[in-house]
Amino acid sequence: MDSVHDLGGKQGFGLVRFTQGAPVFHDDWELRANALYVLAVRRGIFNMDEYRHAIERMEPRHYLAAGYYERSLTGFAALCVEKGVVTREELEARAGGFFPLTLPLGPGRTNAPARVRFQPGARVRVKEEYVSGHVRMPAYIRGKTGVVVRESPPYPFPDAHAHGVKAENEPTYDVRFRAEDLWPNAADPADVHAAVFQSYLESV
């Protein structure tokens, strides 16, 4: 899903601002928002891929203006409404007014039908695919070629798992890319590693 949430590798946003030793939570409501989504995942109300995609589905202006825990709370609340845990009217009665939720859930997709097992050292290409639903592939590696470093344990395919579609387990691969290949004429020589699901890859 190409949207405002996928900012990795994009330019023009200036330096990343951070405060050394900043607290994880700045207010009690942030701690509660974080605890609520963790509890919901543990109780099986929704899974992590549904949660990630709910945040991706936020209205773009809201997403860019919101802080980390506001995004988390918005995704949590939207999923609770979608799963029938609470109604929007009940949320707004508690909030004392309008409660912004996320945009509607679209269709997902299942695992790639023909998947290849890769060995360390294999050259692979990330498929040139544009997906309207959830995807765990950063856009800046789309269509790029790299080398498999290692294989990680299997996990449900997120493009399906986030949409309630049958999701088979498949491994991710640690793939090493050259920075110069990812950002020609705009990167110093370096290696960039990305964890890439099997369905996103093809042999070179």
Backbone as CSV, one residue per row, in Angstrom:
resi,resn,N_x,N_y,N_z,CA_x,CA_y,CA_z,C_x,C_y,C_z
1,MET,0.858,-1.189,0.000,0.000,0.000,0.000,0.890,1.234,0.000
2,ASP,0.832,1.984,-1.068,1.607,3.218,-1.148,0.807,4.349,-0.505
3,SER,1.253,4.786,0.650,0.541,5.851,1.353,1.529,6.642,2.190
4,VAL,1.008,7.577,2.971,1.878,8.480,3.716,2.689,7.775,4.790
5,HIS,2.278,6.570,5.196,3.004,5.867,6.264,4.361,5.347,5.789
6,ASP,4.520,5.125,4.473,5.744,4.503,3.951,6.730,5.597,3.549
7,LEU,7.423,6.144,4.536,8.350,7.259,4.297,9.800,6.813,4.182
8,GLY,10.068,5.525,4.402,11.440,5.044,4.329,12.084,5.329,2.986
9,GLY,13.284,5.886,3.018,14.022,6.145,1.791,13.637,7.408,1.065
10,LYS,12.592,8.096,1.524,12.178,9.327,0.850,13.032,10.500,1.319
11,GLN,13.208,11.482,0.433,14.039,12.643,0.735,13.177,13.889,0.917
12,GLY,13.796,14.924,1.447,13.126,16.212,1.560,12.468,16.475,2.896
13,PHE,12.636,15.575,3.866,12.006,15.763,5.168,12.978,16.329,6.204
14,GLY,14.193,16.599,5.797,15.165,17.173,6.719,15.738,16.134,7.664
15,LEU,16.507,16.610,8.624,17.134,15.724,9.596,16.096,15.099,10.525
16,VAL,16.390,13.887,10.980,15.540,13.233,11.970,15.819,13.874,13.323
17,ARG,14.795,14.449,13.928,14.960,15.112,15.218,14.695,14.125,16.354
18,PHE,15.553,14.115,17.340,15.361,13.240,18.485,16.011,13.873,19.704
19,THR,15.543,13.405,20.883,16.085,13.879,22.150,16.741,12.706,22.854
20,GLN,18.024,12.837,23.149,18.749,11.770,23.826,18.125,11.484,25.183
21,GLY,17.807,10.225,25.451,17.248,9.845,26.749,15.811,10.272,26.968
22,ALA,15.064,10.565,25.904,13.664,10.993,26.056,12.829,9.860,26.635
23,PRO,11.835,10.174,27.466,10.987,9.124,28.036,10.153,8.441,26.950
24,VAL,9.835,7.173,27.162,9.008,6.436,26.196,7.600,7.006,26.165
25,PHE,7.057,7.326,27.327,5.706,7.882,27.431,5.794,9.286,28.033
26,HIS,5.046,10.203,27.445,5.042,11.582,27.932,3.796,11.906,28.756
27,ASP,2.820,11.006,28.745,1.589,11.228,29.507,0.963,9.874,29.818
28,ASP,0.116,9.841,30.830,-0.501,8.575,31.237,-1.360,7.974,30.124
29,TRP,-2.030,8.820,29.321,-2.917,8.278,28.287,-2.117,7.509,27.234
30,GLU,-0.858,7.897,27.005,-0.028,7.177,26.036,0.267,5.763,26.533
31,LEU,0.562,5.649,27.801,0.807,4.331,28.397,-0.442,3.462,28.301
32,ARG,-1.613,4.034,28.564,-2.864,3.273,28.490,-3.176,2.869,27.050
33,ALA,-2.932,3.773,26.097,-3.178,3.456,24.682,-2.302,2.299,24.239
34,ASN,-1.047,2.316,24.652,-0.123,1.243,24.296,-0.569,-0.081,24.922
35,ALA,-0.989,-0.030,26.187,-1.422,-1.242,26.892,-2.690,-1.823,26.262
36,LEU,-3.588,-0.971,25.781,-4.848,-1.449,25.207,-4.614,-2.281,23.953
37,TYR,-3.744,-1.808,23.064,-3.552,-2.572,21.827,-2.814,-3.877,22.116
38,VAL,-1.882,-3.866,23.065,-1.180,-5.100,23.437,-2.177,-6.116,24.009
39,LEU,-3.075,-5.650,24.864,-4.084,-6.523,25.452,-4.997,-7.100,24.369
40,ALA,-5.397,-6.269,23.412,-6.295,-6.730,22.344,-5.639,-7.814,21.494
41,VAL,-4.348,-7.659,21.194,-3.633,-8.682,20.425,-3.541,-9.970,21.226
42,ARG,-3.213,-9.860,22.504,-3.093,-11.059,23.350,-4.427,-11.774,23.521
43,ARG,-5.520,-11.020,23.537,-6.846,-11.621,23.673,-7.380,-12.145,22.341
44,GLY,-6.678,-11.896,21.241,-7.112,-12.388,19.942,-8.206,-11.554,19.288
45,ILE,-8.402,-10.325,19.750,-9.411,-9.458,19.135,-8.974,-9.068,17.725
46,PHE,-7.693,-8.809,17.562,-7.107,-8.592,16.237,-5.644,-8.982,16.299
47,ASN,-5.014,-9.128,15.130,-3.598,-9.498,15.104,-2.731,-8.279,14.770
48,MET,-1.432,-8.463,14.855,-0.517,-7.335,14.650,-0.593,-6.773,13.239
49,ASP,-0.823,-7.631,12.252,-0.909,-7.125,10.881,-2.178,-6.307,10.675
50,GLU,-3.276,-6.718,11.286,-4.499,-5.908,11.232,-4.261,-4.555,11.900
51,TYR,-3.551,-4.585,13.018,-3.262,-3.354,13.756,-2.391,-2.404,12.918
52,ARG,-1.331,-2.946,12.313,-0.464,-2.101,11.478,-1.257,-1.487,10.327
53,HIS,-2.099,-2.316,9.685,-2.834,-1.817,8.523,-3.894,-0.803,8.933
54,ALA,-4.459,-0.945,10.124,-5.432,0.047,10.590,-4.771,1.429,10.684
55,ILE,-3.533,1.471,11.166,-2.815,2.742,11.245,-2.521,3.270,9.853
56,GLU,-2.143,2.372,8.927,-1.897,2.793,7.540,-3.150,3.388,6.903
57,ARG,-4.319,2.949,7.367,-5.590,3.394,6.777,-6.077,4.726,7.336
58,MET,-5.308,5.339,8.213,-5.708,6.652,8.721,-5.778,7.670,7.585
59,GLU,-6.688,8.618,7.702,-6.769,9.697,6.719,-5.418,10.405,6.685
60,PRO,-4.825,10.627,5.508,-3.435,11.102,5.428,-3.134,12.341,6.261
61,ARG,-4.016,13.345,6.253,-3.730,14.560,7.030,-3.716,14.264,8.520
62,HIS,-4.607,13.382,8.948,-4.628,12.989,10.358,-3.348,12.234,10.706
63,TYR,-2.938,11.295,9.846,-1.737,10.502,10.102,-0.512,11.397,10.278
64,LEU,-0.328,12.341,9.369,0.859,13.197,9.418,0.854,14.154,10.600
65,ALA,-0.335,14.525,11.060,-0.434,15.472,12.176,-0.392,14.774,13.530
66,ALA,-0.652,13.468,13.554,-0.763,12.734,14.816,0.592,12.248,15.298
67,GLY,0.723,12.130,16.611,1.907,11.523,17.202,1.782,10.006,17.209
68,TYR,2.835,9.336,17.655,2.894,7.870,17.625,1.714,7.236,18.360
69,TYR,1.445,7.678,19.572,0.411,7.013,20.367,-0.993,7.418,19.944
70,GLU,-1.158,8.582,19.341,-2.464,8.923,18.764,-2.768,7.998,17.588
71,ARG,-1.752,7.689,16.776,-1.944,6.738,15.676,-2.319,5.368,16.240
72,SER,-1.617,4.962,17.283,-1.898,3.670,17.904,-3.330,3.608,18.425
73,LEU,-3.767,4.660,19.094,-5.117,4.698,19.653,-6.163,4.719,18.542
74,THR,-5.900,5.451,17.463,-6.843,5.508,16.344,-7.006,4.137,15.700
75,GLY,-5.880,3.445,15.452,-5.952,2.110,14.872,-6.678,1.136,15.780
76,PHE,-6.373,1.193,17.073,-7.033,0.328,18.053,-8.543,0.563,18.065
77,ALA,-8.951,1.827,18.138,-10.377,2.157,18.211,-11.105,1.733,16.939
78,ALA,-10.482,1.966,15.780,-11.113,1.591,14.514,-11.341,0.085,14.436
79,LEU,-10.348,-0.688,14.864,-10.493,-2.143,14.822,-11.559,-2.621,15.807
80,CYS,-11.643,-1.984,16.972,-12.676,-2.362,17.938,-14.077,-2.118,17.373
81,VAL,-14.243,-1.035,16.612,-15.529,-0.774,15.957,-15.771,-1.817,14.871
82,GLU,-14.757,-2.078,14.050,-14.906,-3.037,12.954,-15.171,-4.454,13.457
83,LYS,-14.631,-4.807,14.615,-14.807,-6.143,15.178,-16.060,-6.264,16.048
84,GLY,-16.796,-5.167,16.218,-18.025,-5.201,16.989,-17.831,-5.152,18.492
85,VAL,-16.636,-4.754,18.949,-16.376,-4.655,20.386,-17.072,-3.437,20.971
86,VAL,-17.140,-2.372,20.197,-17.744,-1.111,20.631,-18.308,-0.417,19.396
87,THR,-19.265,0.472,19.578,-19.795,1.229,18.443,-19.135,2.607,18.395
88,ARG,-19.194,3.216,17.230,-18.643,4.570,17.103,-19.395,5.527,18.024
89,GLU,-20.702,5.323,18.147,-21.515,6.189,19.005,-21.067,6.091,20.465
90,GLU,-20.746,4.877,20.907,-20.268,4.701,22.283,-18.917,5.382,22.487
91,LEU,-18.033,5.266,21.477,-16.739,5.945,21.564,-16.913,7.452,21.689
92,GLU,-17.776,8.000,20.840,-17.944,9.457,20.818,-18.667,9.956,22.063
93,ALA,-19.510,9.109,22.641,-20.156,9.494,23.907,-19.101,9.590,25.011
94,ARG,-18.146,8.638,25.030,-17.067,8.673,26.022,-16.121,9.838,25.767
95,ALA,-15.836,10.114,24.484,-14.878,11.168,24.135,-15.486,12.558,24.232
96,GLY,-16.807,12.625,24.257,-17.464,13.926,24.327,-17.473,14.661,22.998
97,GLY,-17.430,13.911,21.908,-17.446,14.537,20.587,-16.905,13.601,19.519
98,PHE,-16.614,14.157,18.367,-16.162,13.381,17.208,-14.899,12.582,17.523
99,PHE,-14.885,11.310,17.124,-13.726,10.441,17.317,-13.290,9.961,15.941
100,PRO,-12.147,10.433,15.423,-11.726,10.039,14.065,-11.290,8.579,14.021
101,LEU,-11.792,7.857,13.034,-11.389,6.478,12.827,-10.624,6.379,11.506
102,THR,-10.380,5.174,11.037,-9.592,4.996,9.824,-10.493,4.800,8.617
103,LEU,-9.874,4.844,7.430,-10.614,4.608,6.204,-10.982,3.124,6.108
104,PRO,-11.980,2.773,5.272,-12.456,1.383,5.222,-11.369,0.392,4.805
105,LEU,-11.546,-0.844,5.260,-10.641,-1.930,4.912,-10.926,-2.416,3.499
106,GLY,-9.875,-2.551,2.680,-10.017,-3.069,1.332,-9.664,-4.547,1.269
107,PRO,-9.604,-5.116,0.065,-9.280,-6.536,-0.071,-7.800,-6.810,0.154
108,GLY,-7.498,-7.975,0.643,-6.104,-8.407,0.772,-5.763,-9.382,-0.339
109,ARG,-4.666,-10.089,-0.191,-4.283,-11.106,-1.177,-3.580,-12.251,-0.456
110,THR,-3.637,-13.433,-1.043,-3.006,-14.599,-0.435,-1.527,-14.665,-0.816
111,ASN,-0.834,-15.659,-0.251,0.573,-15.881,-0.578,0.738,-16.084,-2.084
112,ALA,1.906,-15.743,-2.595,2.210,-16.012,-3.998,2.088,-17.515,-4.249
113,PRO,1.426,-17.921,-5.334,1.196,-19.357,-5.560,2.468,-20.166,-5.784
114,ALA,3.449,-19.578,-6.456,4.703,-20.297,-6.729,5.835,-19.587,-5.995
115,ARG,6.237,-20.144,-4.847,7.283,-19.520,-4.056,8.551,-20.354,-4.132
116,VAL,9.679,-19.672,-4.077,10.982,-20.317,-4.227,11.719,-20.261,-2.899
117,ARG,12.393,-21.328,-2.536,13.243,-21.339,-1.338,14.630,-20.844,-1.747
118,PHE,15.126,-19.837,-1.064,16.413,-19.236,-1.414,17.479,-19.638,-0.401
119,GLN,18.682,-19.788,-0.882,19.823,-20.099,-0.042,20.690,-18.856,0.137
120,PRO,21.438,-18.758,1.236,22.353,-17.622,1.398,23.282,-17.498,0.183
121,GLY,23.440,-16.270,-0.277,24.267,-16.010,-1.447,23.481,-15.905,-2.728
122,ALA,22.200,-16.309,-2.721,21.383,-16.233,-3.933,21.053,-14.780,-4.263
123,ARG,21.090,-14.463,-5.555,20.679,-13.132,-6.000,19.173,-13.148,-6.245
124,VAL,18.502,-12.172,-5.678,17.043,-12.108,-5.767,16.607,-10.706,-6.176
125,ARG,15.411,-10.635,-6.725,14.818,-9.346,-7.093,13.489,-9.204,-6.365
126,VAL,13.238,-8.019,-5.835,11.946,-7.736,-5.220,10.950,-7.460,-6.342
127,LYS,9.823,-8.130,-6.300,8.841,-8.013,-7.378,8.338,-6.575,-7.517
128,GLU,8.090,-6.185,-8.738,7.571,-4.841,-9.047,6.053,-4.897,-8.927
129,GLU,5.556,-4.864,-7.682,4.126,-5.003,-7.431,3.593,-3.782,-6.683
130,TYR,2.368,-3.419,-7.011,1.700,-2.302,-6.349,0.414,-2.854,-5.737
131,VAL,0.349,-2.831,-4.422,-0.719,-3.499,-3.688,-1.596,-2.459,-2.999
132,SER,-2.917,-2.597,-3.149,-3.831,-1.627,-2.535,-4.035,-1.883,-1.045
133,GLY,-3.782,-3.126,-0.601,-3.948,-3.452,0.808,-2.632,-3.397,1.555
134,HIS,-2.593,-4.121,2.681,-1.406,-4.120,3.525,-0.257,-4.838,2.829
135,VAL,0.943,-4.319,2.987,2.144,-4.955,2.465,3.302,-4.587,3.388
136,ARG,4.183,-5.564,3.656,5.310,-5.324,4.559,6.613,-5.132,3.789
137,MET,6.509,-4.688,2.558,7.688,-4.441,1.741,7.870,-2.932,1.593
138,PRO,8.977,-2.368,2.077,9.180,-0.926,1.890,9.293,-0.587,0.407
139,ALA,8.661,0.491,0.004,8.596,0.842,-1.411,9.967,1.062,-2.035
140,TYR,10.959,1.490,-1.230,12.248,1.827,-1.830,13.037,0.612,-2.311
141,ILE,12.600,-0.620,-1.960,13.294,-1.803,-2.479,12.521,-2.447,-3.628
142,ARG,11.361,-1.934,-3.966,10.548,-2.526,-5.033,11.333,-2.542,-6.355
143,GLY,11.402,-3.707,-6.980,12.097,-3.840,-8.252,13.607,-3.907,-8.150
144,LYS,14.149,-3.845,-6.940,15.600,-3.818,-6.755,16.162,-5.237,-6.542
145,THR,17.449,-5.376,-6.837,18.131,-6.663,-6.729,19.092,-6.658,-5.553
146,GLY,19.120,-7.775,-4.820,20.021,-7.904,-3.681,20.471,-9.341,-3.511
147,VAL,21.137,-9.603,-2.398,21.703,-10.923,-2.123,21.152,-11.427,-0.791
148,VAL,20.700,-12.679,-0.775,20.175,-13.287,0.453,21.334,-13.538,1.424
149,VAL,21.142,-13.099,2.668,22.143,-13.315,3.707,21.743,-14.494,4.591
150,ARG,20.471,-14.512,5.026,19.996,-15.623,5.866,18.478,-15.693,5.792
151,GLU,17.956,-16.789,6.315,16.504,-17.016,6.351,16.024,-16.943,7.793
152,SER,14.864,-16.309,8.001,14.276,-16.207,9.337,13.069,-17.139,9.452
153,PRO,12.634,-17.459,10.681,11.520,-18.400,10.870,10.245,-17.928,10.174
154,PRO,9.384,-18.884,9.770,8.161,-18.526,9.064,7.164,-17.766,9.933
155,TYR,6.329,-16.974,9.245,5.313,-16.136,9.890,4.156,-16.019,8.903
156,PRO,2.900,-15.856,9.372,1.777,-15.703,8.442,2.001,-14.532,7.470
157,PHE,1.708,-14.755,6.193,1.917,-13.731,5.171,1.079,-12.497,5.503
158,PRO,1.703,-11.340,5.756,0.976,-10.179,6.278,-0.064,-9.603,5.324
159,ASP,0.154,-9.711,4.014,-0.808,-9.165,3.054,-2.171,-9.842,3.187
160,ALA,-2.163,-11.101,3.626,-3.398,-11.846,3.879,-3.846,-11.702,5.331
161,HIS,-2.889,-11.813,6.247,-3.161,-11.809,7.683,-3.851,-10.525,8.129
162,ALA,-3.544,-9.410,7.479,-4.128,-8.116,7.856,-5.559,-7.954,7.365
163,HIS,-6.009,-8.860,6.508,-7.329,-8.706,5.877,-8.276,-9.862,6.179
164,GLY,-7.874,-10.779,7.064,-8.728,-11.911,7.354,-8.774,-12.935,6.231
165,VAL,-7.773,-12.885,5.347,-7.664,-13.845,4.249,-6.750,-14.975,4.698
166,LYS,-6.975,-16.183,4.186,-6.143,-17.329,4.566,-4.674,-16.997,4.332
167,ALA,-3.877,-17.100,5.378,-2.462,-16.727,5.324,-1.601,-17.930,5.669
168,GLU,-0.837,-18.415,4.718,0.107,-19.487,4.987,1.381,-18.894,5.590
169,ASN,2.027,-19.677,6.438,3.312,-19.247,6.992,4.382,-19.309,5.918
170,GLU,5.267,-18.332,5.914,6.404,-18.356,5.003,7.568,-17.591,5.644
171,PRO,8.794,-17.920,5.244,9.948,-17.253,5.851,10.144,-15.842,5.319
172,THR,10.899,-15.070,6.071,11.450,-13.815,5.531,12.938,-14.055,5.302
173,TYR,13.479,-13.267,4.392,14.905,-13.364,4.077,15.575,-12.026,4.370
174,ASP,16.716,-12.117,5.024,17.567,-10.939,5.205,18.266,-10.733,3.874
175,VAL,17.888,-9.672,3.168,18.443,-9.401,1.845,19.319,-8.148,1.919
176,ARG,20.523,-8.266,1.396,21.477,-7.155,1.399,21.428,-6.435,0.050
177,PHE,21.204,-5.127,0.111,21.178,-4.282,-1.076,22.331,-3.289,-1.019
178,ARG,22.786,-2.839,-2.168,23.762,-1.751,-2.216,22.993,-0.429,-2.195
179,ALA,23.406,0.463,-1.320,22.732,1.762,-1.228,22.737,2.488,-2.569
180,GLU,23.821,2.330,-3.331,23.921,3.005,-4.636,22.872,2.479,-5.623
181,ASP,22.426,1.213,-5.426,21.385,0.666,-6.295,19.999,1.156,-5.882
182,LEU,19.829,1.389,-4.586,18.535,1.854,-4.096,18.308,3.326,-4.404
183,TRP,19.371,4.127,-4.270,19.265,5.569,-4.501,20.416,6.025,-5.404
184,PRO,20.346,5.729,-6.704,21.454,6.092,-7.604,21.779,7.584,-7.533
185,ASN,23.063,7.881,-7.466,23.560,9.266,-7.433,23.152,10.040,-6.190
186,ALA,22.636,9.341,-5.183,22.190,10.053,-3.985,22.554,9.312,-2.711
187,ALA,23.516,8.384,-2.796,23.859,7.610,-1.602,25.350,7.328,-1.570
188,ASP,25.905,7.327,-0.356,27.286,6.900,-0.175,27.351,5.371,-0.259
189,PRO,28.501,4.815,-0.606,28.632,3.353,-0.647,28.320,2.744,0.720
190,ALA,27.364,1.856,0.747,26.950,1.209,2.001,26.078,0.012,1.664
191,ASP,25.920,-0.876,2.646,24.995,-1.996,2.518,23.737,-1.690,3.307
192,VAL,22.596,-2.013,2.741,21.304,-1.842,3.396,20.639,-3.216,3.470
193,HIS,20.262,-3.633,4.677,19.625,-4.937,4.858,18.129,-4.741,5.111
194,ALA,17.314,-5.592,4.489,15.871,-5.549,4.695,15.357,-6.974,4.854
195,ALA,14.389,-7.149,5.754,13.720,-8.440,5.917,12.572,-8.490,4.919
196,VAL,12.630,-9.449,3.995,11.687,-9.483,2.870,10.964,-10.828,2.852
197,PHE,9.633,-10.806,2.849,8.873,-12.050,2.805,9.092,-12.782,1.486
198,GLN,9.007,-14.104,1.562,9.259,-14.966,0.413,8.383,-14.606,-0.789
199,SER,7.109,-14.284,-0.551,6.200,-13.976,-1.660,6.587,-12.727,-2.439
200,TYR,7.409,-11.869,-1.832,7.815,-10.637,-2.505,9.025,-10.828,-3.415
201,LEU,9.635,-12.006,-3.389,10.932,-12.203,-4.058,10.834,-13.142,-5.250
202,GLU,11.723,-12.932,-6.203,11.888,-13.839,-7.334,13.376,-14.000,-7.605
203,SER,13.739,-15.111,-8.237,15.131,-15.368,-8.567,15.583,-14.439,-9.677
204,VAL,16.857,-14.068,-9.643,17.443,-13.268,-10.727,18.031,-14.237,-11.747
